Amino acid sequence: MYAIIETGGEQLRVSAGDVVSVEKVDGDADTEITLDKVLMIERDGNAVFGRPYVKGGAVKAEIVQTARTPKVLVMKHQSKKATKKVTGHRQYFTTLKIKEIIGG
């Protein structure tokens, strides 16, 4: 059994027991959250599709941690001039452990 969920502008295929990284979700570590934007649920070969979301469908997950990705450096350089500019960016992400898929 698996489900396709939407979170943080991304669509992910998840099953019970999976550990996934998604864009930052509000909450502390070891708290349970419910993701209700379920696009599809597949159970025993039967698929239920939502329009756009499955009614009564939800995925329960536990927040494992919230952290930041490695730094991405962006360098701007203008040729024939002695100008360089380096900036960096670190994106927050949340690691979720999928507990249960409801509905379908």
PDB file as gemmi writes it, atoms N, CA and C in Angstrom:
CRYST1    1.000    1.000    1.000  90.00  90.00  90.00 P 1                      
ATOM      1  N   MET A   1       0.839  -1.174   0.000  1.00  0.00           N  
ATOM      2  CA  MET A   1       0.000   0.000   0.000  1.00  0.00           C  
ATOM      3  C   MET A   1       0.887   1.241   0.000  1.00  0.00           C  
ATOM      4  N   TYR A   2       0.523   2.199  -0.844  1.00  0.00           N  
ATOM      5  CA  TYR A   2       1.268   3.441  -0.886  1.00  0.00           C  
ATOM      6  C   TYR A   2       0.321   4.587  -1.211  1.00  0.00           C  
ATOM      7  N   ALA A   3       0.809   5.796  -1.036  1.00  0.00           N  
ATOM      8  CA  ALA A   3       0.022   6.998  -1.332  1.00  0.00           C  
ATOM      9  C   ALA A   3       0.936   8.020  -1.993  1.00  0.00           C  
ATOM     10  N   ILE A   4       0.335   8.872  -2.792  1.00  0.00           N  
ATOM     11  CA  ILE A   4       1.064   9.998  -3.366  1.00  0.00           C  
ATOM     12  C   ILE A   4       0.519  11.246  -2.689  1.00  0.00           C  
ATOM     13  N   ILE A   5       1.422  11.984  -2.032  1.00  0.00           N  
ATOM     14  CA  ILE A   5       1.019  13.173  -1.277  1.00  0.00           C  
ATOM     15  C   ILE A   5       1.661  14.405  -1.886  1.00  0.00           C  
ATOM     16  N   GLU A   6       1.084  15.553  -1.563  1.00  0.00           N  
ATOM     17  CA  GLU A   6       1.643  16.825  -1.993  1.00  0.00           C  
ATOM     18  C   GLU A   6       2.025  17.622  -0.749  1.00  0.00           C  
ATOM     19  N   THR A   7       3.278  18.037  -0.693  1.00  0.00           N  
ATOM     20  CA  THR A   7       3.739  18.875   0.412  1.00  0.00           C  
ATOM     21  C   THR A   7       4.921  19.707  -0.060  1.00  0.00           C  
ATOM     22  N   GLY A   8       4.909  20.971   0.280  1.00  0.00           N  
ATOM     23  CA  GLY A   8       6.011  21.848  -0.096  1.00  0.00           C  
ATOM     24  C   GLY A   8       6.162  22.028  -1.588  1.00  0.00           C  
ATOM     25  N   GLY A   9       5.062  21.910  -2.342  1.00  0.00           N  
ATOM     26  CA  GLY A   9       5.132  22.073  -3.781  1.00  0.00           C  
ATOM     27  C   GLY A   9       5.669  20.852  -4.505  1.00  0.00           C  
ATOM     28  N   GLU A  10       5.855  19.751  -3.817  1.00  0.00           N  
ATOM     29  CA  GLU A  10       6.366  18.518  -4.410  1.00  0.00           C  
ATOM     30  C   GLU A  10       5.349  17.404  -4.219  1.00  0.00           C  
ATOM     31  N   GLN A  11       5.418  16.403  -5.098  1.00  0.00           N  
ATOM     32  CA  GLN A  11       4.597  15.217  -4.959  1.00  0.00           C  
ATOM     33  C   GLN A  11       5.519  14.058  -4.622  1.00  0.00           C  
ATOM     34  N   LEU A  12       5.164  13.293  -3.589  1.00  0.00           N  
ATOM     35  CA  LEU A  12       5.997  12.193  -3.123  1.00  0.00           C  
ATOM     36  C   LEU A  12       5.186  10.917  -3.008  1.00  0.00           C  
ATOM     37  N   ARG A  13       5.808   9.792  -3.357  1.00  0.00           N  
ATOM     38  CA  ARG A  13       5.195   8.487  -3.144  1.00  0.00           C  
ATOM     39  C   ARG A  13       5.707   7.968  -1.804  1.00  0.00           C  
ATOM     40  N   VAL A  14       4.796   7.660  -0.895  1.00  0.00           N  
ATOM     41  CA  VAL A  14       5.176   7.221   0.443  1.00  0.00           C  
ATOM     42  C   VAL A  14       4.438   5.949   0.821  1.00  0.00           C  
ATOM     43  N   SER A  15       5.075   5.152   1.653  1.00  0.00           N  
ATOM     44  CA  SER A  15       4.484   3.954   2.243  1.00  0.00           C  
ATOM     45  C   SER A  15       4.713   4.017   3.745  1.00  0.00           C  
ATOM     46  N   ALA A  16       3.993   3.195   4.486  1.00  0.00           N  
ATOM     47  CA  ALA A  16       4.180   3.153   5.936  1.00  0.00           C  
ATOM     48  C   ALA A  16       5.602   2.694   6.240  1.00  0.00           C  
ATOM     49  N   GLY A  17       6.282   3.405   7.126  1.00  0.00           N  
ATOM     50  CA  GLY A  17       7.646   3.077   7.502  1.00  0.00           C  
ATOM     51  C   GLY A  17       8.702   3.850   6.740  1.00  0.00           C  
ATOM     52  N   ASP A  18       8.335   4.563   5.681  1.00  0.00           N  
ATOM     53  CA  ASP A  18       9.303   5.342   4.909  1.00  0.00           C  
ATOM     54  C   ASP A  18       9.789   6.552   5.707  1.00  0.00           C  
ATOM     55  N   VAL A  19      11.015   6.972   5.435  1.00  0.00           N  
ATOM     56  CA  VAL A  19      11.566   8.199   5.994  1.00  0.00           C  
ATOM     57  C   VAL A  19      11.871   9.114   4.817  1.00  0.00           C  
ATOM     58  N   VAL A  20      11.223  10.285   4.772  1.00  0.00           N  
ATOM     59  CA  VAL A  20      11.364  11.201   3.646  1.00  0.00           C  
ATOM     60  C   VAL A  20      11.752  12.581   4.140  1.00  0.00           C  
ATOM     61  N   SER A  21      12.417  13.340   3.271  1.00  0.00           N  
ATOM     62  CA  SER A  21      12.774  14.729   3.561  1.00  0.00           C  
ATOM     63  C   SER A  21      11.903  15.633   2.705  1.00  0.00           C  
ATOM     64  N   VAL A  22      11.252  16.593   3.348  1.00  0.00           N  
ATOM     65  CA  VAL A  22      10.368  17.522   2.655  1.00  0.00           C  
ATOM     66  C   VAL A  22      10.738  18.942   3.059  1.00  0.00           C  
ATOM     67  N   GLU A  23      10.161  19.915   2.343  1.00  0.00           N  
ATOM     68  CA  GLU A  23      10.371  21.302   2.721  1.00  0.00           C  
ATOM     69  C   GLU A  23       9.855  21.521   4.143  1.00  0.00           C  
ATOM     70  N   LYS A  24      10.402  22.501   4.833  1.00  0.00           N  
ATOM     71  CA  LYS A  24      10.149  22.680   6.265  1.00  0.00           C  
ATOM     72  C   LYS A  24       8.665  22.676   6.611  1.00  0.00           C  
ATOM     73  N   VAL A  25       8.337  21.865   7.631  1.00  0.00           N  
ATOM     74  CA  VAL A  25       6.991  21.773   8.180  1.00  0.00           C  
ATOM     75  C   VAL A  25       7.060  22.252   9.623  1.00  0.00           C  
ATOM     76  N   ASP A  26       6.100  23.066  10.030  1.00  0.00           N  
ATOM     77  CA  ASP A  26       6.096  23.574  11.403  1.00  0.00           C  
ATOM     78  C   ASP A  26       5.830  22.450  12.393  1.00  0.00           C  
ATOM     79  N   GLY A  27       6.585  22.446  13.473  1.00  0.00           N  
ATOM     80  CA  GLY A  27       6.401  21.453  14.528  1.00  0.00           C  
ATOM     81  C   GLY A  27       7.738  21.069  15.130  1.00  0.00           C  
ATOM     82  N   ASP A  28       7.679  20.515  16.323  1.00  0.00           N  
ATOM     83  CA  ASP A  28       8.880  20.072  17.021  1.00  0.00           C  
ATOM     84  C   ASP A  28       9.140  18.605  16.724  1.00  0.00           C  
ATOM     85  N   ALA A  29      10.358  18.168  17.057  1.00  0.00           N  
ATOM     86  CA  ALA A  29      10.718  16.766  16.861  1.00  0.00           C  
ATOM     87  C   ALA A  29       9.834  15.873  17.738  1.00  0.00           C  
ATOM     88  N   ASP A  30       9.577  14.673  17.257  1.00  0.00           N  
ATOM     89  CA  ASP A  30       8.763  13.664  17.947  1.00  0.00           C  
ATOM     90  C   ASP A  30       7.299  14.050  18.099  1.00  0.00           C  
ATOM     91  N   THR A  31       6.809  14.964  17.268  1.00  0.00           N  
ATOM     92  CA  THR A  31       5.378  15.254  17.256  1.00  0.00           C  
ATOM     93  C   THR A  31       4.764  14.648  16.003  1.00  0.00           C  
ATOM     94  N   GLU A  32       3.502  14.282  16.103  1.00  0.00           N  
ATOM     95  CA  GLU A  32       2.818  13.654  14.979  1.00  0.00           C  
ATOM     96  C   GLU A  32       2.023  14.697  14.213  1.00  0.00           C  
ATOM     97  N   ILE A  33       2.093  14.644  12.881  1.00  0.00           N  
ATOM     98  CA  ILE A  33       1.349  15.563  12.033  1.00  0.00           C  
ATOM     99  C   ILE A  33       0.504  14.741  11.063  1.00  0.00           C  
ATOM    100  N   THR A  34      -0.497  15.382  10.495  1.00  0.00           N  
ATOM    101  CA  THR A  34      -1.360  14.742   9.512  1.00  0.00           C  
ATOM    102  C   THR A  34      -1.248  15.512   8.206  1.00  0.00           C  
ATOM    103  N   LEU A  35      -0.894  14.818   7.151  1.00  0.00           N  
ATOM    104  CA  LEU A  35      -0.811  15.407   5.821  1.00  0.00           C  
ATOM    105  C   LEU A  35      -2.098  15.031   5.091  1.00  0.00           C  
ATOM    106  N   ASP A  36      -2.926  16.039   4.766  1.00  0.00           N  
ATOM    107  CA  ASP A  36      -4.232  15.734   4.186  1.00  0.00           C  
ATOM    108  C   ASP A  36      -4.311  15.977   2.681  1.00  0.00           C  
ATOM    109  N   LYS A  37      -3.251  16.422   2.065  1.00  0.00           N  
ATOM    110  CA  LYS A  37      -3.251  16.614   0.615  1.00  0.00           C  
ATOM    111  C   LYS A  37      -2.784  15.325  -0.055  1.00  0.00           C  
ATOM    112  N   VAL A  38      -3.687  14.355  -0.109  1.00  0.00           N  
ATOM    113  CA  VAL A  38      -3.392  13.047  -0.684  1.00  0.00           C  
ATOM    114  C   VAL A  38      -3.969  13.008  -2.089  1.00  0.00           C  
ATOM    115  N   LEU A  39      -3.121  12.779  -3.087  1.00  0.00           N  
ATOM    116  CA  LEU A  39      -3.552  12.758  -4.477  1.00  0.00           C  
ATOM    117  C   LEU A  39      -4.029  11.384  -4.922  1.00  0.00           C  
ATOM    118  N   MET A  40      -3.429  10.317  -4.375  1.00  0.00           N  
ATOM    119  CA  MET A  40      -3.792   8.966  -4.773  1.00  0.00           C  
ATOM    120  C   MET A  40      -3.452   7.994  -3.656  1.00  0.00           C  
ATOM    121  N   ILE A  41      -4.285   6.964  -3.501  1.00  0.00           N  
ATOM    122  CA  ILE A  41      -4.012   5.892  -2.554  1.00  0.00           C  
ATOM    123  C   ILE A  41      -4.167   4.573  -3.304  1.00  0.00           C  
ATOM    124  N   GLU A  42      -3.173   3.697  -3.186  1.00  0.00           N  
ATOM    125  CA  GLU A  42      -3.217   2.383  -3.820  1.00  0.00           C  
ATOM    126  C   GLU A  42      -3.209   1.335  -2.725  1.00  0.00           C  
ATOM    127  N   ARG A  43      -4.187   0.434  -2.768  1.00  0.00           N  
ATOM    128  CA  ARG A  43      -4.282  -0.615  -1.757  1.00  0.00           C  
ATOM    129  C   ARG A  43      -4.713  -1.899  -2.457  1.00  0.00           C  
ATOM    130  N   ASP A  44      -3.901  -2.941  -2.354  1.00  0.00           N  
ATOM    131  CA  ASP A  44      -4.204  -4.261  -2.920  1.00  0.00           C  
ATOM    132  C   ASP A  44      -4.538  -4.205  -4.407  1.00  0.00           C  
ATOM    133  N   GLY A  45      -3.814  -3.393  -5.162  1.00  0.00           N  
ATOM    134  CA  GLY A  45      -4.030  -3.311  -6.602  1.00  0.00           C  
ATOM    135  C   GLY A  45      -5.149  -2.378  -7.025  1.00  0.00           C  
ATOM    136  N   ASN A  46      -5.889  -1.818  -6.079  1.00  0.00           N  
ATOM    137  CA  ASN A  46      -6.961  -0.874  -6.392  1.00  0.00           C  
ATOM    138  C   ASN A  46      -6.491   0.530  -6.066  1.00  0.00           C  
ATOM    139  N   ALA A  47      -6.585   1.414  -7.042  1.00  0.00           N  
ATOM    140  CA  ALA A  47      -6.135   2.790  -6.859  1.00  0.00           C  
ATOM    141  C   ALA A  47      -7.331   3.717  -6.747  1.00  0.00           C  
ATOM    142  N   VAL A  48      -7.253   4.658  -5.808  1.00  0.00           N  
ATOM    143  CA  VAL A  48      -8.272   5.692  -5.635  1.00  0.00           C  
ATOM    144  C   VAL A  48      -7.604   7.023  -5.949  1.00  0.00           C  
ATOM    145  N   PHE A  49      -8.146   7.725  -6.947  1.00  0.00           N  
ATOM    146  CA  PHE A  49      -7.596   9.007  -7.359  1.00  0.00           C  
ATOM    147  C   PHE A  49      -8.480  10.126  -6.846  1.00  0.00           C  
ATOM    148  N   GLY A  50      -7.856  11.231  -6.449  1.00  0.00           N  
ATOM    149  CA  GLY A  50      -8.599  12.382  -5.972  1.00  0.00           C  
ATOM    150  C   GLY A  50      -8.774  13.401  -7.072  1.00  0.00           C  
ATOM    151  N   ARG A  51      -9.740  14.302  -6.864  1.00  0.00           N  
ATOM    152  CA  ARG A  51      -9.976  15.374  -7.825  1.00  0.00           C  
ATOM    153  C   ARG A  51     -10.078  16.698  -7.088  1.00  0.00           C  
ATOM    154  N   PRO A  52      -9.062  17.367  -6.697  1.00  0.00           N  
ATOM    155  CA  PRO A  52      -7.652  17.005  -6.808  1.00  0.00           C  
ATOM    156  C   PRO A  52      -7.163  16.125  -5.665  1.00  0.00           C  
ATOM    157  N   TYR A  53      -7.888  16.114  -4.518  1.00  0.00           N  
ATOM    158  CA  TYR A  53      -7.437  15.334  -3.371  1.00  0.00           C  
ATOM    159  C   TYR A  53      -8.456  14.250  -3.029  1.00  0.00           C  
ATOM    160  N   VAL A  54      -7.978  13.166  -2.431  1.00  0.00           N  
ATOM    161  CA  VAL A  54      -8.841  12.067  -2.028  1.00  0.00           C  
ATOM    162  C   VAL A  54      -9.631  12.495  -0.791  1.00  0.00           C  
ATOM    163  N   LYS A  55     -10.969  12.365  -0.862  1.00  0.00           N  
ATOM    164  CA  LYS A  55     -11.799  12.735   0.289  1.00  0.00           C  
ATOM    165  C   LYS A  55     -11.594  11.708   1.397  1.00  0.00           C  
ATOM    166  N   GLY A  56     -11.315  12.180   2.584  1.00  0.00           N  
ATOM    167  CA  GLY A  56     -11.096  11.298   3.720  1.00  0.00           C  
ATOM    168  C   GLY A  56      -9.715  10.678   3.746  1.00  0.00           C  
ATOM    169  N   GLY A  57      -8.874  11.019   2.798  1.00  0.00           N  
ATOM    170  CA  GLY A  57      -7.522  10.472   2.752  1.00  0.00           C  
ATOM    171  C   GLY A  57      -6.561  11.319   3.562  1.00  0.00           C  
ATOM    172  N   ALA A  58      -5.673  10.660   4.277  1.00  0.00           N  
ATOM    173  CA  ALA A  58      -4.683  11.373   5.079  1.00  0.00           C  
ATOM    174  C   ALA A  58      -3.487  10.460   5.314  1.00  0.00           C  
ATOM    175  N   VAL A  59      -2.368  11.069   5.623  1.00  0.00           N  
ATOM    176  CA  VAL A  59      -1.156  10.329   5.955  1.00  0.00           C  
ATOM    177  C   VAL A  59      -0.665  10.860   7.291  1.00  0.00           C  
ATOM    178  N   LYS A  60      -0.493   9.969   8.250  1.00  0.00           N  
ATOM    179  CA  LYS A  60       0.035  10.363   9.563  1.00  0.00           C  
ATOM    180  C   LYS A  60       1.534  10.142   9.543  1.00  0.00           C  
ATOM    181  N   ALA A  61       2.266  11.160  10.005  1.00  0.00           N  
ATOM    182  CA  ALA A  61       3.723  11.105  10.009  1.00  0.00           C  
ATOM    183  C   ALA A  61       4.255  11.695  11.304  1.00  0.00           C  
ATOM    184  N   GLU A  62       5.460  11.304  11.652  1.00  0.00           N  
ATOM    185  CA  GLU A  62       6.136  11.824  12.846  1.00  0.00           C  
ATOM    186  C   GLU A  62       7.338  12.637  12.397  1.00  0.00           C  
ATOM    187  N   ILE A  63       7.513  13.812  12.982  1.00  0.00           N  
ATOM    188  CA  ILE A  63       8.662  14.656  12.657  1.00  0.00           C  
ATOM    189  C   ILE A  63       9.884  14.086  13.358  1.00  0.00           C  
ATOM    190  N   VAL A  64      10.901  13.730  12.568  1.00  0.00           N  
ATOM    191  CA  VAL A  64      12.135  13.191  13.125  1.00  0.00           C  
ATOM    192  C   VAL A  64      13.085  14.329  13.486  1.00  0.00           C  
ATOM    193  N   GLN A  65      13.292  15.246  12.536  1.00  0.00           N  
ATOM    194  CA  GLN A  65      14.183  16.378  12.784  1.00  0.00           C  
ATOM    195  C   GLN A  65      13.910  17.482  11.780  1.00  0.00           C  
ATOM    196  N   THR A  66      14.356  18.681  12.120  1.00  0.00           N  
ATOM    197  CA  THR A  66      14.370  19.807  11.193  1.00  0.00           C  
ATOM    198  C   THR A  66      15.811  20.282  11.117  1.00  0.00           C  
ATOM    199  N   ALA A  67      16.320  20.405   9.901  1.00  0.00           N  
ATOM    200  CA  ALA A  67      17.726  20.771   9.719  1.00  0.00           C  
ATOM    201  C   ALA A  67      17.860  21.647   8.473  1.00  0.00           C  
ATOM    202  N   ARG A  68      19.099  21.885   8.078  1.00  0.00           N  
ATOM    203  CA  ARG A  68      19.382  22.699   6.898  1.00  0.00           C  
ATOM    204  C   ARG A  68      20.278  21.915   5.945  1.00  0.00           C  
ATOM    205  N   THR A  69      20.075  22.160   4.662  1.00  0.00           N  
ATOM    206  CA  THR A  69      20.892  21.497   3.646  1.00  0.00           C  
ATOM    207  C   THR A  69      22.290  22.109   3.632  1.00  0.00           C  
ATOM    208  N   PRO A  70      23.261  21.459   2.965  1.00  0.00           N  
ATOM    209  CA  PRO A  70      24.578  22.075   2.820  1.00  0.00           C  
ATOM    210  C   PRO A  70      24.479  23.393   2.038  1.00  0.00           C  
ATOM    211  N   LYS A  71      25.439  24.274   2.289  1.00  0.00           N  
ATOM    212  CA  LYS A  71      25.408  25.594   1.672  1.00  0.00           C  
ATOM    213  C   LYS A  71      25.628  25.508   0.162  1.00  0.00           C  
ATOM    214  N   VAL A  72      24.807  26.258  -0.577  1.00  0.00           N  
ATOM    215  CA  VAL A  72      24.956  26.386  -2.018  1.00  0.00           C  
ATOM    216  C   VAL A  72      25.548  27.765  -2.271  1.00  0.00           C  
ATOM    217  N   LEU A  73      26.707  27.818  -2.912  1.00  0.00           N  
ATOM    218  CA  LEU A  73      27.355  29.090  -3.204  1.00  0.00           C  
ATOM    219  C   LEU A  73      26.958  29.576  -4.588  1.00  0.00           C  
ATOM    220  N   VAL A  74      26.614  30.862  -4.670  1.00  0.00           N  
ATOM    221  CA  VAL A  74      26.259  31.494  -5.933  1.00  0.00           C  
ATOM    222  C   VAL A  74      27.277  32.598  -6.161  1.00  0.00           C  
ATOM    223  N   MET A  75      27.980  32.531  -7.293  1.00  0.00           N  
ATOM    224  CA  MET A  75      29.027  33.518  -7.569  1.00  0.00           C  
ATOM    225  C   MET A  75      28.648  34.322  -8.795  1.00  0.00           C  
ATOM    226  N   LYS A  76      28.703  35.631  -8.674  1.00  0.00           N  
ATOM    227  CA  LYS A  76      28.463  36.528  -9.800  1.00  0.00           C  
ATOM    228  C   LYS A  76      29.800  37.160 -10.168  1.00  0.00           C  
ATOM    229  N   HIS A  77      30.114  37.127 -11.440  1.00  0.00           N  
ATOM    230  CA  HIS A  77      31.392  37.662 -11.907  1.00  0.00           C  
ATOM    231  C   HIS A  77      31.159  38.426 -13.197  1.00  0.00           C  
ATOM    232  N   GLN A  78      31.688  39.620 -13.267  1.00  0.00           N  
ATOM    233  CA  GLN A  78      31.586  40.401 -14.495  1.00  0.00           C  
ATOM    234  C   GLN A  78      32.940  40.366 -15.186  1.00  0.00           C  
ATOM    235  N   SER A  79      32.945  39.915 -16.430  1.00  0.00           N  
ATOM    236  CA  SER A  79      34.212  39.830 -17.151  1.00  0.00           C  
ATOM    237  C   SER A  79      34.744  41.231 -17.465  1.00  0.00           C  
ATOM    238  N   LYS A  80      36.034  41.326 -17.578  1.00  0.00           N  
ATOM    239  CA  LYS A  80      36.762  42.565 -17.882  1.00  0.00           C  
ATOM    240  C   LYS A  80      36.640  43.610 -16.771  1.00  0.00           C  
ATOM    241  N   LYS A  81      36.154  43.207 -15.638  1.00  0.00           N  
ATOM    242  CA  LYS A  81      36.092  44.092 -14.482  1.00  0.00           C  
ATOM    243  C   LYS A  81      36.552  43.282 -13.283  1.00  0.00           C  
ATOM    244  N   ALA A  82      37.021  43.945 -12.273  1.00  0.00           N  
ATOM    245  CA  ALA A  82      37.506  43.242 -11.087  1.00  0.00           C  
ATOM    246  C   ALA A  82      36.404  43.143 -10.050  1.00  0.00           C  
ATOM    247  N   THR A  83      35.220  42.684 -10.463  1.00  0.00           N  
ATOM    248  CA  THR A  83      34.115  42.572  -9.523  1.00  0.00           C  
ATOM    249  C   THR A  83      33.665  41.114  -9.407  1.00  0.00           C  
ATOM    250  N   LYS A  84      33.568  40.664  -8.185  1.00  0.00           N  
ATOM    251  CA  LYS A  84      33.055  39.338  -7.896  1.00  0.00           C  
ATOM    252  C   LYS A  84      32.149  39.464  -6.675  1.00  0.00           C  
ATOM    253  N   LYS A  85      31.098  38.679  -6.667  1.00  0.00           N  
ATOM    254  CA  LYS A  85      30.205  38.679  -5.524  1.00  0.00           C  
ATOM    255  C   LYS A  85      29.808  37.238  -5.252  1.00  0.00           C  
ATOM    256  N   VAL A  86      30.016  36.788  -4.020  1.00  0.00           N  
ATOM    257  CA  VAL A  86      29.684  35.428  -3.640  1.00  0.00           C  
ATOM    258  C   VAL A  86      28.629  35.487  -2.535  1.00  0.00           C  
ATOM    259  N   THR A  87      27.534  34.790  -2.749  1.00  0.00           N  
ATOM    260  CA  THR A  87      26.490  34.682  -1.739  1.00  0.00           C  
ATOM    261  C   THR A  87      26.190  33.207  -1.509  1.00  0.00           C  
ATOM    262  N   GLY A  88      25.598  32.898  -0.384  1.00  0.00           N  
ATOM    263  CA  GLY A  88      25.278  31.513  -0.070  1.00  0.00           C  
ATOM    264  C   GLY A  88      23.837  31.378   0.389  1.00  0.00           C  
ATOM    265  N   HIS A  89      23.345  30.132   0.320  1.00  0.00           N  
ATOM    266  CA  HIS A  89      21.972  29.858   0.723  1.00  0.00           C  
ATOM    267  C   HIS A  89      21.897  28.457   1.322  1.00  0.00           C  
ATOM    268  N   ARG A  90      21.191  28.327   2.442  1.00  0.00           N  
ATOM    269  CA  ARG A  90      20.937  27.017   3.059  1.00  0.00           C  
ATOM    270  C   ARG A  90      19.441  26.885   3.263  1.00  0.00           C  
ATOM    271  N   GLN A  91      18.860  25.855   2.669  1.00  0.00           N  
ATOM    272  CA  GLN A  91      17.418  25.637   2.731  1.00  0.00           C  
ATOM    273  C   GLN A  91      17.069  24.767   3.936  1.00  0.00           C  
ATOM    274  N   TYR A  92      16.010  25.122   4.656  1.00  0.00           N  
ATOM    275  CA  TYR A  92      15.515  24.287   5.746  1.00  0.00           C  
ATOM    276  C   TYR A  92      14.748  23.099   5.178  1.00  0.00           C  
ATOM    277  N   PHE A  93      14.833  21.947   5.855  1.00  0.00           N  
ATOM    278  CA  PHE A  93      14.038  20.788   5.490  1.00  0.00           C  
ATOM    279  C   PHE A  93      13.647  20.031   6.743  1.00  0.00           C  
ATOM    280  N   THR A  94      12.609  19.224   6.620  1.00  0.00           N  
ATOM    281  CA  THR A  94      12.113  18.413   7.728  1.00  0.00           C  
ATOM    282  C   THR A  94      12.144  16.956   7.310  1.00  0.00           C  
ATOM    283  N   THR A  95      12.631  16.100   8.187  1.00  0.00           N  
ATOM    284  CA  THR A  95      12.637  14.666   7.940  1.00  0.00           C  
ATOM    285  C   THR A  95      11.418  14.068   8.636  1.00  0.00           C  
ATOM    286  N   LEU A  96      10.603  13.341   7.857  1.00  0.00           N  
ATOM    287  CA  LEU A  96       9.377  12.748   8.368  1.00  0.00           C  
ATOM    288  C   LEU A  96       9.459  11.227   8.300  1.00  0.00           C  
ATOM    289  N   LYS A  97       8.903  10.559   9.308  1.00  0.00           N  
ATOM    290  CA  LYS A  97       8.742   9.108   9.270  1.00  0.00           C  
ATOM    291  C   LYS A  97       7.255   8.832   9.121  1.00  0.00           C  
ATOM    292  N   ILE A  98       6.884   8.149   8.032  1.00  0.00           N  
ATOM    293  CA  ILE A  98       5.490   7.876   7.728  1.00  0.00           C  
ATOM    294  C   ILE A  98       4.991   6.748   8.635  1.00  0.00           C  
ATOM    295  N   LYS A  99       3.912   7.026   9.353  1.00  0.00           N  
ATOM    296  CA  LYS A  99       3.352   6.044  10.293  1.00  0.00           C  
ATOM    297  C   LYS A  99       2.217   5.248   9.675  1.00  0.00           C  
ATOM    298  N   GLU A 100       1.253   5.935   9.046  1.00  0.00           N  
ATOM    299  CA  GLU A 100       0.023   5.259   8.640  1.00  0.00           C  
ATOM    300  C   GLU A 100      -0.627   6.010   7.481  1.00  0.00           C  
ATOM    301  N   ILE A 101      -1.273   5.259   6.592  1.00  0.00           N  
ATOM    302  CA  ILE A 101      -2.046   5.834   5.501  1.00  0.00           C  
ATOM    303  C   ILE A 101      -3.511   5.539   5.785  1.00  0.00           C  
ATOM    304  N   ILE A 102      -4.330   6.614   5.789  1.00  0.00           N  
ATOM    305  CA  ILE A 102      -5.740   6.489   6.137  1.00  0.00           C  
ATOM    306  C   ILE A 102      -6.577   6.774   4.899  1.00  0.00           C  
ATOM    307  N   GLY A 103      -7.631   6.010   4.690  1.00  0.00           N  
ATOM    308  CA  GLY A 103      -8.555   6.247   3.591  1.00  0.00           C  
ATOM    309  C   GLY A 103      -8.316   5.298   2.434  1.00  0.00           C  
ATOM    310  N   GLY A 104      -9.079   5.538   1.362  1.00  0.00           N  
ATOM    311  CA  GLY A 104      -8.926   4.697   0.178  1.00  0.00           C  
ATOM    312  C   GLY A 104      -9.840   3.525   0.238  1.00  0.00           C  
TER     313      GLY A 104                                                      
END                                                                             
